[in-house]
Amino acid sequence: MASLTPDNVLAVFVSISLNCCGENAGDDFKNAIDFTGNDALNDQTYTNIKYPLVCCKFNPQINFVDPECPRGFTITNSNINRGCKVELEEAFSQYSYIVVIALTSGSVLQMVILSFAVFKIRSIRDKPTSVED
């Protein structure tokens, strides 16, 4: 979390929100060029760590659930066995039906409004007019 580029901010948000680590799992960082083994959070620097700090489990206040996590990542205090790719796929599939229903409902509503407008225009146009001499 030391360098917060737009890509890193997105990765941090996804990792913490979905409780995941890396694309497939924490092992993605073992040979990663961009991960140096150093990271920082709340003015504290962690050196020689195996995984980025976002792989630790966080509470809603964005504090470590287990303060020992950065020094010793385990299955219970981190998400090193949960990849973000699977978590993102599950999140999208879980909520995609809501998007489909909302879009379909919006389209149906537009068709009803359009039909009503056409009906009103035709009824006004077809109304007999009186011609006064």
Residue, then its C-alpha position, 0 to 999 in steps of 0.5 A: m500500500a506504499s505506492l498508491t497509483p490508480d491501479n494499486v488503489l483499485a487492487v487495494f479496494v478489491s482485495i480488502s472488500l472481497n477478502c482476497c489476495g492476488e489474481n489466483a492466490g497469494d503465491d502470485f506475489k512470490n516471483a512478482i517483479d513489482f512486489t519488493g517485500n516492503d509495504a507500509l500502512n498507517d505510518q508503519t513500514y513492513t520489510n521482508i514480508k512474503y505478501p502485500l499487506v492487503c493480503c491480511k484480513f482487515n476489520p471494517q476500520i481497515n485495521f488488521v484483524d490480527p496485528e501479527c499478520p504482516r510478520g506471519f501470514t497464515i490461513t486464519n489471519s490472511n487471505i493468501n489462499r483466496g484469489c481475487k479472480v474467483e471472488l470477482e467472478e462470484a460477485f459479478s454473477q451474484y449481482s448481474y441478474i439485478v442489472v438485467i432486471a433493472l435494465t429490462s424494467g427500464s426498457v418496459l417502462q419506456m415502452v409503456i410511456l411511449s405507447f401512452a404518448v402515441f395514444k394521446i397524440r393520436s386521440i388529440r389529432d383524431k378529435p373532431t374540430s368544429v368549424e365556425d362560419 
